[in-house]
Amino acid sequence: MNNKNIFLITLLSVFLSCSSEQNLIIDGDNNVSSSGFVDKWTIPVDEVFDGGPGKDGIPSIDAPVFIEANDAQVAAYMSDDDLVVGIVNGDVSKAYPHRILDWHEVVNDDVSGDKITISYCPLTGTAFGWESLVDNEFSEFGVSGLLYNTNLILYDRKSDSYWSQLKLECVNGEFVESRPKVVNIIETTWGLWKEMFPATKILSDDQGFSRNYAEYPYGGYKEDDSFLYFPVSKSDNSIPKKDRVHAIIQGGSAKVFEFSSFGNGKAIKSGFLTDTVLIIGDQKMINSYVLGPQHSSLIFEYDFSSPEYYFKDNEGNKWSVLGIAVDGPRKGEVLKSTNSLMSYWLAIPPFFSNIEIYKN
């Protein structure tokens, strides 16, 4: 038995799986069989796969426990190079480690009074934050156990509708075709995040579940480009499948930036559809912003010489990673974040038909 099969068997047993990879069983009229899924799907149902663990077999974190960044416990489960998903709301900053999200995929949280759902799909390397609302009412979200193009499908506990993470759309159920309201998140290393936000809290490794967060549950998945647990409808070998990229997205269009384009730090001004966008990055983090008419003529430069600011411009303004001018004549002005995400390259071609890869 080869290592890939060992990894798969181990993974399925850890997640309490009792079924093998299979498509949903849906009749020709797009009605669902005894599985209990209902009516219209906005995605091809023959491309929706049962991941094995079943609904809530991968448990969401619904009462997240956080600790301070300087707590001695953090050093026991985090290294500075570990990736985190970060969010800032007002004066509150929080970090959600990949090593915990790998095991839970969904965190329902309250961030400075706002109900926010953080989702992370380990198989596509994609994270989103969105308001925990369905039909303008609060709802927790959970892991459905289903996958589309190897990407997470969530379900809401208010209506039991199904939501494709990467499509940012309800794809089945009472609220089909509804879209969540996305909130800005930042993906970077734990070392860089706590340097920028020293007052941050971080998700504890004691969440009340029997999980070994020191172990990656998917074996050699991240390193092996040829290894996918589930199929994707379209692939493209322009970039290695498991390379992390920054993708700016809108509708069926995406513009993709590779980490190799940024070296030790660079600012890139580029066009995306009708927008002019600014992309700032280095080997640890890439972020992007929409430049309005009042900012499009500025010349920007990467300048992470202080935790307080991330880049500067030719007028002498210094800007934080949140796109806020923290010093200079434009102090207090804010750049709008793009609709974007970090992702494994493999996830972009199946979800977007019009893709441009930025080349130096």
KAFEN-V570332 format. One record per pair of residues at least 4 apart in sequence whose ideal C-beta (glycine too) atoms are under 6 Angstrom apart, sorted by the first residue. I is the first residue (numbers start at 1). GAP is how many residues later the second one is. D is the distance in Angstrom with one decimal. If there is no record, write none. Layout:
i:I gap:GAP d:D
i:I gap:GAP d:D
This chain:
i:1 gap:4 d:5.0
i:4 gap:223 d:5.7
i:7 gap:212 d:2.8
i:11 gap:206 d:5.7
i:12 gap:5 d:3.7
i:12 gap:40 d:5.1
i:14 gap:203 d:5.9
i:15 gap:38 d:4.0
i:15 gap:42 d:5.5
i:15 gap:43 d:5.8
i:16 gap:37 d:5.8
i:16 gap:41 d:5.3
i:17 gap:35 d:3.6
i:17 gap:36 d:5.0
i:19 gap:33 d:5.6
i:22 gap:28 d:5.0
i:23 gap:23 d:5.8
i:24 gap:21 d:5.8
i:24 gap:24 d:5.1
i:25 gap:8 d:4.4
i:26 gap:6 d:5.3
i:26 gap:19 d:4.7
i:27 gap:4 d:5.3
i:32 gap:5 d:3.8
i:32 gap:6 d:5.8
i:40 gap:136 d:5.5
i:41 gap:4 d:5.0
i:41 gap:130 d:5.8
i:41 gap:131 d:4.8
i:42 gap:129 d:4.7
i:43 gap:105 d:5.4
i:43 gap:128 d:4.9
i:47 gap:186 d:5.7
i:48 gap:98 d:5.6
i:48 gap:100 d:5.3
i:49 gap:98 d:4.9
i:49 gap:181 d:5.1
i:51 gap:94 d:5.3
i:51 gap:96 d:5.0
i:53 gap:4 d:2.6
i:53 gap:5 d:5.4
i:53 gap:92 d:5.4
i:54 gap:91 d:4.7
i:55 gap:89 d:5.6
i:55 gap:90 d:5.0
i:56 gap:86 d:5.4
i:57 gap:88 d:5.6
i:58 gap:47 d:5.5
i:58 gap:85 d:4.3
i:60 gap:46 d:3.8
i:60 gap:82 d:4.8
i:60 gap:83 d:5.9
i:61 gap:43 d:5.0
i:61 gap:46 d:4.5
i:61 gap:146 d:5.5
i:62 gap:46 d:4.9
i:62 gap:78 d:5.8
i:64 gap:43 d:5.4
i:64 gap:45 d:5.3
i:64 gap:139 d:5.9
i:65 gap:139 d:4.5
i:65 gap:142 d:5.8
i:66 gap:135 d:3.9
i:66 gap:137 d:6.0
i:67 gap:4 d:4.3
i:67 gap:6 d:5.9
i:67 gap:137 d:4.8
i:69 gap:125 d:4.7
i:69 gap:131 d:5.1
i:69 gap:133 d:5.9
i:74 gap:4 d:5.2
i:77 gap:128 d:4.3
i:77 gap:136 d:5.9
i:78 gap:4 d:5.3
i:78 gap:112 d:5.1
i:80 gap:110 d:5.8
i:80 gap:111 d:2.9
i:81 gap:108 d:5.5
i:82 gap:15 d:5.9
i:82 gap:108 d:4.8
i:83 gap:15 d:4.4
i:84 gap:11 d:4.3
i:84 gap:13 d:5.1
i:84 gap:106 d:5.1
i:84 gap:109 d:5.4
i:85 gap:11 d:4.5
i:85 gap:42 d:4.6
i:85 gap:100 d:5.4
i:85 gap:102 d:5.5
i:86 gap:9 d:5.0
i:86 gap:100 d:4.5
i:86 gap:107 d:5.0
i:87 gap:7 d:5.5
i:87 gap:24 d:5.9
i:87 gap:42 d:5.7
i:87 gap:98 d:5.2
i:88 gap:5 d:4.7
i:89 gap:22 d:4.5
i:89 gap:23 d:4.2
i:89 gap:25 d:5.9
i:90 gap:22 d:4.6
i:92 gap:19 d:5.8
i:92 gap:20 d:4.1
i:93 gap:104 d:4.1
i:93 gap:107 d:4.2
i:94 gap:107 d:5.2
i:95 gap:98 d:5.3
i:95 gap:105 d:5.5
i:95 gap:107 d:4.4
i:96 gap:5 d:5.8
i:96 gap:11 d:5.9
i:96 gap:22 d:5.4
i:96 gap:107 d:5.1
i:98 gap:4 d:6.0
i:99 gap:114 d:5.0
i:100 gap:103 d:5.4
i:100 gap:113 d:5.4
i:101 gap:19 d:3.8
i:102 gap:20 d:4.8
i:102 gap:115 d:5.7
i:103 gap:108 d:4.7
i:105 gap:15 d:5.8
i:105 gap:38 d:5.1
i:105 gap:47 d:6.0
i:106 gap:13 d:5.1
i:106 gap:35 d:5.6
i:106 gap:37 d:5.6
i:107 gap:11 d:4.4
i:108 gap:9 d:5.5
i:108 gap:32 d:4.5
i:109 gap:7 d:5.3
i:110 gap:5 d:5.9
i:111 gap:5 d:4.9
i:115 gap:17 d:3.9
i:115 gap:23 d:5.5
i:116 gap:13 d:5.6
i:116 gap:67 d:6.0
i:117 gap:13 d:5.7
i:117 gap:15 d:4.7
i:117 gap:24 d:4.7
i:118 gap:11 d:5.2
i:119 gap:9 d:5.4
i:119 gap:46 d:5.4
i:120 gap:7 d:4.5
i:121 gap:5 d:5.0
i:121 gap:30 d:5.3
i:121 gap:31 d:3.8
i:121 gap:44 d:5.7
i:122 gap:96 d:6.0
i:123 gap:27 d:4.7
i:124 gap:27 d:4.6
i:124 gap:220 d:5.6
i:124 gap:223 d:3.7
i:125 gap:218 d:5.5
i:125 gap:219 d:4.0
i:126 gap:40 d:5.8
i:126 gap:215 d:5.6
i:126 gap:217 d:4.7
i:126 gap:221 d:5.9
i:127 gap:60 d:6.0
i:129 gap:54 d:4.4
i:129 gap:56 d:4.3
i:130 gap:50 d:3.8
i:130 gap:51 d:6.0
i:130 gap:52 d:5.1
i:131 gap:50 d:4.4
i:132 gap:6 d:5.9
i:134 gap:5 d:4.3
i:134 gap:22 d:4.7
i:134 gap:24 d:4.6
i:134 gap:25 d:5.9
i:134 gap:41 d:5.9
i:139 gap:17 d:4.5
i:139 gap:18 d:5.6
i:139 gap:19 d:3.5
i:140 gap:17 d:4.8
i:141 gap:13 d:4.7
i:141 gap:15 d:5.4
i:142 gap:13 d:5.6
i:144 gap:9 d:4.7
i:144 gap:11 d:4.3
i:144 gap:18 d:5.8
i:146 gap:7 d:4.2
i:147 gap:83 d:5.4
i:148 gap:5 d:5.8
i:148 gap:16 d:5.5
i:149 gap:83 d:4.8
i:149 gap:84 d:5.8
i:149 gap:201 d:4.0
i:150 gap:80 d:4.3
i:150 gap:82 d:5.6
i:151 gap:14 d:5.7
i:151 gap:15 d:4.8
i:152 gap:13 d:4.4
i:153 gap:9 d:5.4
i:153 gap:11 d:5.7
i:154 gap:9 d:4.6
i:155 gap:5 d:6.0
i:155 gap:7 d:5.2
i:156 gap:5 d:5.5
i:159 gap:14 d:5.9
i:159 gap:15 d:4.3
i:159 gap:16 d:5.9
i:161 gap:9 d:5.1
i:161 gap:12 d:2.8
i:161 gap:13 d:5.3
i:161 gap:14 d:4.7
i:162 gap:9 d:5.6
i:162 gap:10 d:4.2
i:162 gap:11 d:5.5
i:163 gap:7 d:5.0
i:164 gap:5 d:5.6
i:164 gap:7 d:4.8
i:166 gap:185 d:4.9
i:168 gap:11 d:5.7
i:169 gap:10 d:5.5
i:170 gap:5 d:4.6
i:170 gap:6 d:5.3
i:170 gap:8 d:4.4
i:172 gap:4 d:5.9
i:184 gap:153 d:4.6
i:187 gap:155 d:4.4
i:188 gap:4 d:4.8
i:188 gap:5 d:5.4
i:188 gap:96 d:5.6
i:188 gap:97 d:3.8
i:189 gap:95 d:5.0
i:192 gap:92 d:5.2
i:194 gap:6 d:5.9
i:195 gap:112 d:5.0
i:196 gap:111 d:5.0
i:196 gap:125 d:5.9
i:205 gap:8 d:4.8
i:220 gap:4 d:4.9
i:221 gap:6 d:5.9
i:222 gap:20 d:5.8
i:225 gap:15 d:5.4
i:225 gap:16 d:4.5
i:225 gap:17 d:5.5
i:232 gap:118 d:4.6
i:233 gap:117 d:4.8
i:234 gap:115 d:4.6
i:234 gap:116 d:4.8
i:235 gap:114 d:6.0
i:236 gap:113 d:4.4
i:238 gap:119 d:6.0
i:239 gap:4 d:5.2
i:239 gap:106 d:4.2
i:241 gap:104 d:5.8
i:241 gap:105 d:3.9
i:242 gap:102 d:5.3
i:243 gap:102 d:5.0
i:244 gap:98 d:5.7
i:245 gap:11 d:5.0
i:245 gap:13 d:5.6
i:245 gap:98 d:6.0
i:245 gap:100 d:5.2
i:246 gap:11 d:4.5
i:246 gap:40 d:3.9
i:246 gap:96 d:5.9
i:247 gap:7 d:4.8
i:247 gap:9 d:5.0
i:247 gap:94 d:5.8
i:247 gap:96 d:5.6
i:247 gap:101 d:5.6
i:248 gap:7 d:4.7
i:248 gap:24 d:5.3
i:248 gap:40 d:5.6
i:248 gap:90 d:4.7
i:248 gap:92 d:4.5
i:249 gap:5 d:4.8
i:249 gap:90 d:5.6
i:250 gap:23 d:6.0
i:252 gap:100 d:5.6
i:252 gap:101 d:4.6
i:252 gap:102 d:5.6
i:253 gap:101 d:4.3
i:254 gap:94 d:5.7
i:254 gap:98 d:4.0
i:254 gap:101 d:5.0
i:255 gap:17 d:4.7
i:255 gap:101 d:4.9
i:256 gap:101 d:4.9
i:257 gap:4 d:5.7
i:257 gap:22 d:5.6
i:257 gap:101 d:4.9
i:259 gap:24 d:5.9
i:261 gap:99 d:5.7
i:262 gap:4 d:4.6
i:262 gap:19 d:4.0
i:262 gap:20 d:5.5
i:264 gap:18 d:6.0
i:265 gap:17 d:4.2
i:265 gap:37 d:3.9
i:266 gap:36 d:5.5
i:267 gap:13 d:5.3
i:267 gap:33 d:4.3
i:267 gap:34 d:5.4
i:267 gap:35 d:4.9
i:267 gap:44 d:5.8
i:268 gap:11 d:4.5
i:269 gap:9 d:5.6
i:270 gap:7 d:5.7
i:271 gap:5 d:6.0
i:272 gap:5 d:5.0
i:275 gap:15 d:5.3
i:276 gap:15 d:4.6
i:276 gap:20 d:4.9
i:277 gap:11 d:5.5
i:277 gap:13 d:5.8
i:277 gap:61 d:5.8
i:278 gap:11 d:4.8
i:278 gap:13 d:5.5
i:278 gap:22 d:5.7
i:279 gap:9 d:4.5
i:280 gap:7 d:5.6
i:280 gap:22 d:5.8
i:280 gap:31 d:5.0
i:281 gap:5 d:3.4
i:288 gap:50 d:4.4
i:288 gap:52 d:5.2
i:289 gap:34 d:4.9
i:289 gap:46 d:3.9
i:289 gap:48 d:5.9
i:290 gap:46 d:4.5
i:290 gap:48 d:5.6
i:291 gap:4 d:4.5
i:291 gap:5 d:4.5
i:298 gap:15 d:4.4
i:299 gap:15 d:4.2
i:300 gap:11 d:5.5
i:300 gap:13 d:5.1
i:301 gap:11 d:5.5
i:302 gap:9 d:5.4
i:303 gap:8 d:5.5
i:303 gap:9 d:4.5
i:304 gap:6 d:5.5
i:308 gap:18 d:5.8
i:309 gap:9 d:4.0
i:309 gap:10 d:5.9
i:309 gap:11 d:5.5
i:309 gap:17 d:5.6
i:310 gap:10 d:5.9
i:310 gap:11 d:4.3
i:311 gap:8 d:5.2
i:312 gap:6 d:5.0
i:313 gap:4 d:5.0
i:315 gap:14 d:5.9
i:316 gap:12 d:4.8
i:317 gap:8 d:4.9
i:317 gap:11 d:3.3
i:317 gap:13 d:4.6
i:318 gap:8 d:5.7
i:318 gap:9 d:4.3
i:318 gap:10 d:5.8
i:319 gap:6 d:5.5
i:320 gap:4 d:4.7
i:320 gap:6 d:5.1
i:323 gap:11 d:5.7
i:323 gap:12 d:3.6
i:324 gap:10 d:5.3
i:325 gap:5 d:4.4
i:325 gap:6 d:5.2
i:325 gap:8 d:4.6
i:327 gap:4 d:5.9
i:343 gap:4 d:4.8
i:348 gap:4 d:5.8
